[in-house]
Amino acid sequence: GQIRFGEVLAKYKSSKIPLLAESTKGKYLSHIDRHIEPAFRDLKIAEIDTPTIQAWLNTKTTLSWATKTDLRNILSAIFTAADEWKIVSANPVAKVKVGRRRAVYE
């Protein structure tokens, strides 16, 4: 739990991203670089819990529902990998909610 998220993220980027399809790689790297890494890189992995992730996702008010869903799913994939590597024992993203999808035009 004392490992920094940035270290886990670097391992994820080097070991898991290359396995993705080219189009998915681009989307994942873009979201990681723009949103996920700046928010969490300096935190210890143990400091990142469900309320922290939910609060962060709730600040993304200018992003679409689909983008917020992508962010949640990518972060979940990172924590799933960390679980595989025995760095964490549970995925804190599992209970994070994106919210209801709203029509673009009401």
Secondary structure, DSSP 8 states (H G I E B T S, - for coil): --SBHHHHHHHHHHHTGGGS-HHHHHHHHHHIIIIIHHHHTTSBGGG--HHHHHHHHHT-TTS-HHHHHHHHHHHHHHHHHHHHTTS-SS-TTTT--------S--
